[in-house]
């Protein structure tokens, strides 16, 4: 394969968009998304593994699927002199879509993800009734009816929960469900990362923390470019899209706040206990607890 392809993964609201933009500061990188290749790959495997006849064509289908990935990520490119083409889609490292292709995986404190997630759910529903009717949001709101009351308050004032942070996370089941989802995801992907380091799976993975990028973005992005064998000195300077955080908080925008430790503003002692009960061991191993 002459084209150089890499993938960008991470749990939702972990900073995949930010990492994408930082990578694109290099003139020889073009990363775009979301392609959702994994969903197509899963469908392909289920389709071609259900009968002995179809199994015969699985290898061919897999090879052609890699061609599809290359065709998509290299299509309609306006940036000149690109050497590396990236596909960003939030999610797990596996399935490994192209063996040996570099993978960037970004992790973030699950407590900050929880706060960002509920704001994401409120913002999209507040922006349009059509969003609330979409299957993803309809399922979330139907499974968590308390969100409708939060949404009413958010629609009246998008800064309501900035003024009353203790009212944002009041449902134990919601908190612990999201904590469990993050815990299972991060543990699975750390295990994959460790396996790749031991040579047990054919994957080249660069693991980066959202918090480390905030603390030393210049140092971290140098490692990103070097991971692809590129000269960090050729990268452009940081701009509005790539500098850590935002200058002005806006709860109606995708890039709402972008800070480390924002969960401390919303977690009461009770919420903290709920979360740690569900994912405390994983938090303890990766991120400092309340200081």
N, C-alpha and C positions, 0 to 999 in steps of 0.2 A: 504494500500500500504506500503510494508515494505521498499522499496527503498526510499531514501530521494532525491527528485528532486527539483531543483530551475532553474530559468530562468534569463537571462541577456539581457536587452533591452537598447535601446538608438538610437537617430538619427544617421544616417550614418556619419562617421568621427567625432564621439563624444568621442572616446576613449574606445569603447567596447573591442577591442583587448587588450589594456593595462590593463583594469580592469580584464579581463579574466586571464591574466598572473599573476596579483597580487593575485587574489583568489587562483590560483594554487600553490602559494608558501606554502600554508598550506597542510600538509601531508594528511589531511582527506577530501580534496576537489579535484575534477576533473571536470573542466569546459571545454567544447569543442564546436565547431561550424564550419560552420553555417549549422544548420539543416533545417531551413525554415519551421518549423512545422506549422506556422500560415497559410501559403499558402495552405497546405494540408487540414488544418482544415476548411478554408473558402470553399474550393472545396467540402469537405464532407457535410457541411451545405447546400450549394446550391443544391447538388445532392439529399439529403435526405429530403428536404423541398419543393420540387416542386410538389408533388402529395400526396393526402391522404394516398395512399398505402405505399409510401416510408417513410412518417412521422412516421408510426408505428415503424420503425426500427431505428429512429434517436437516441434514448437513447442507444440502443445496439451499434450502430456505434460509438457514442461518448465515451462510456466506453472502447471499443476495441481500439479506437484511443489513449487513455491514456496508454493502454498497449503497443502500438507501440512506444510511446515516451520513456517509460521506457526501452524497449528492445533496442532502438537505443542508448540512452545515457549511458547505462551500458554495451554495447557490446565492445569487444576487448580492455579491460582495462588492462594495464600493471602496473599501479600504484597500490601498495598494501595498504591495510587498509583504503580504501576510504569509507567515510560515506555519503558524499554529491556529487551528480552528477548534473552538470550544463549544460544547453543548451543555447549557445550564438547565437543570430541572431539579427542584427541591425533592429530596428523597434519599433512599439508602444507596450505598455504594453498589450493592448487588441488585440486579444481575450485572455481571461484568459483560458489557456489550461488545467490546473489542479487546481481546486479550493483549496485555502489555501496554495498552493505551494509558497515559497518565491520568490520574484522578485527583482532583482537589476536593477535600472534604472539610467543611467548616462546622465547628460545634459552638454552641452558646449555652450559657446558664439557663436551665429549664425554667427557672422562676421568672427571668426576664422574658422568656418566650411566652409564658402564660399570660403575662400582662399585655404583651404585644399582640397575642392571638385574640384575646377578647376585644381589644380595640379594633383589630382587623374585622372581626365579625360584626361589631357595632357600626363601624364606618361604612362598610359595603351595604349593609341593610338600610342605613340612613341616606345613602346617596341615591338609591333608587328602589322602588317597590319591586322592580323587575329582578334586582339582585336577590331579594328575599325569596323570590319565587324559584330561583335556580335550585336544582337538586341538592347541591352541596350545602347551601345556607338553609334551605328548607328543612333538611335533615337535622342540622345542628340546632336550629331553633325549636323544632318539634321535640327533639330529645332533651332540650333544656328550656322549658317554657318560661323560666324566670328571666331569660334574656329579653323577652318582649317588654318587661317592665324596665329593664336597663335601657333598652332601645328608646322607649318613650322619653326617658330623662335625657338621653344623649341627643335626641332630635331637637329637644327644646334648647339645649345648651351643650355643645360638643366639649366644653371644658368642665362640665358638671362634675366628673369624677376626678378632675384635677383639684377641684375645690372640696370634694367629699371622697377622698381616696379610699376610706374605710368601707364605702358602699359598693365598690366595684366587684370584689370577689367575696360573695356571701354564701355561695352554694358549695358545700363540702364535696358532693358527688362530682360536680363539674371540675373542681380543683384537683381532686384525686384521679379522676379519669384522665385529664390532660397530663398530670404528673406521670402516670403510668405509661401513657403513650410515649412520652419523651424518654423515660427510663429504658423502656424496651428497645427503642430505636437507637439510642446512643450506645447502649451496651452491645447490641448486635454489631454496630459499625466499628466500635473500638476493637472488638474481637476480630473482625475482618482485617482491620488495619494491622493488628498484631500478627495475624496469619501471613499477611503480605510481607512483613518484615522478616519473618522466618522462612520465607520462600515456599510456604505451603500452598499459596494460591498465586496465579500469574497475574499480579496487579501491582502497579507502581502508584503508591498513594502518598500524597502530601497532606498531612493533618494540620490544620490551623485553628486556633481559637479566636473567636470574635473579640474576646477581651484582650488578647495579646495584640491584635491589630489596633485596638484603641490605644494601648499603652505605647507601642512602638511600631507605627505603621510603616515607616521608612525601612526599618530592619526586617519586618515581616514581608513586605512586598519584594524586597531584594531576594529573599528566599523563594518567593513564588516564581519570579522570572528565571532564577538559576535552576529551579526544578525542571524547567523546560529547556535548559541549556542556552538561555539567552543572556545578553549583557544587560544588567540592571541600569547601567548608565545611559542606555538608549531610551529609557522610559520617560514619558512626559511628567510634568509636575502635577502635584495634587490639585484638584479643582473642587467645585461645589459638590459634585456628585461623589467624589472619592475621599474627601476629608472626613474624619470621624465626626459623627453627630450632625445636628442641624443647628443653624443659628437661631431659628425661631420655631418653637413647638407649634404644630398644627395637627390636631387630632383627626382632621378630615383628609390628610394626605398620607400616601403610602409610607413615605419617610417621616414618620410622626415625631420621633424624638432621637432615637439612636444613641442611647447612653448605656453605660454599664452600671448595673445595680439599681435600676429604676424600680425593681420589685420591692425594694425597701420602703418606697413611698406608698405602696398599696397593701402590703402584707401586714395584717394585724397579727398579734401573737397566735390567735386561733388559726388563721390561714397558714401561717408558718408551720404550725404543728400538723395541720392537715397534709400539707405538701411533703414535709419531711417524713411523715408516716408512710407515704406512698413511694417516695423516691429518695429518701435521705441517704441511703448508703451510696448511691451513685453520685449524688451531689457532693457528699463528703470526699469522694475519691477524686473528683475533678475540679470542684470549686469550693472556695472558702465559705463557711456558713456565717451566720450573723456575727459580726464583730462587736 
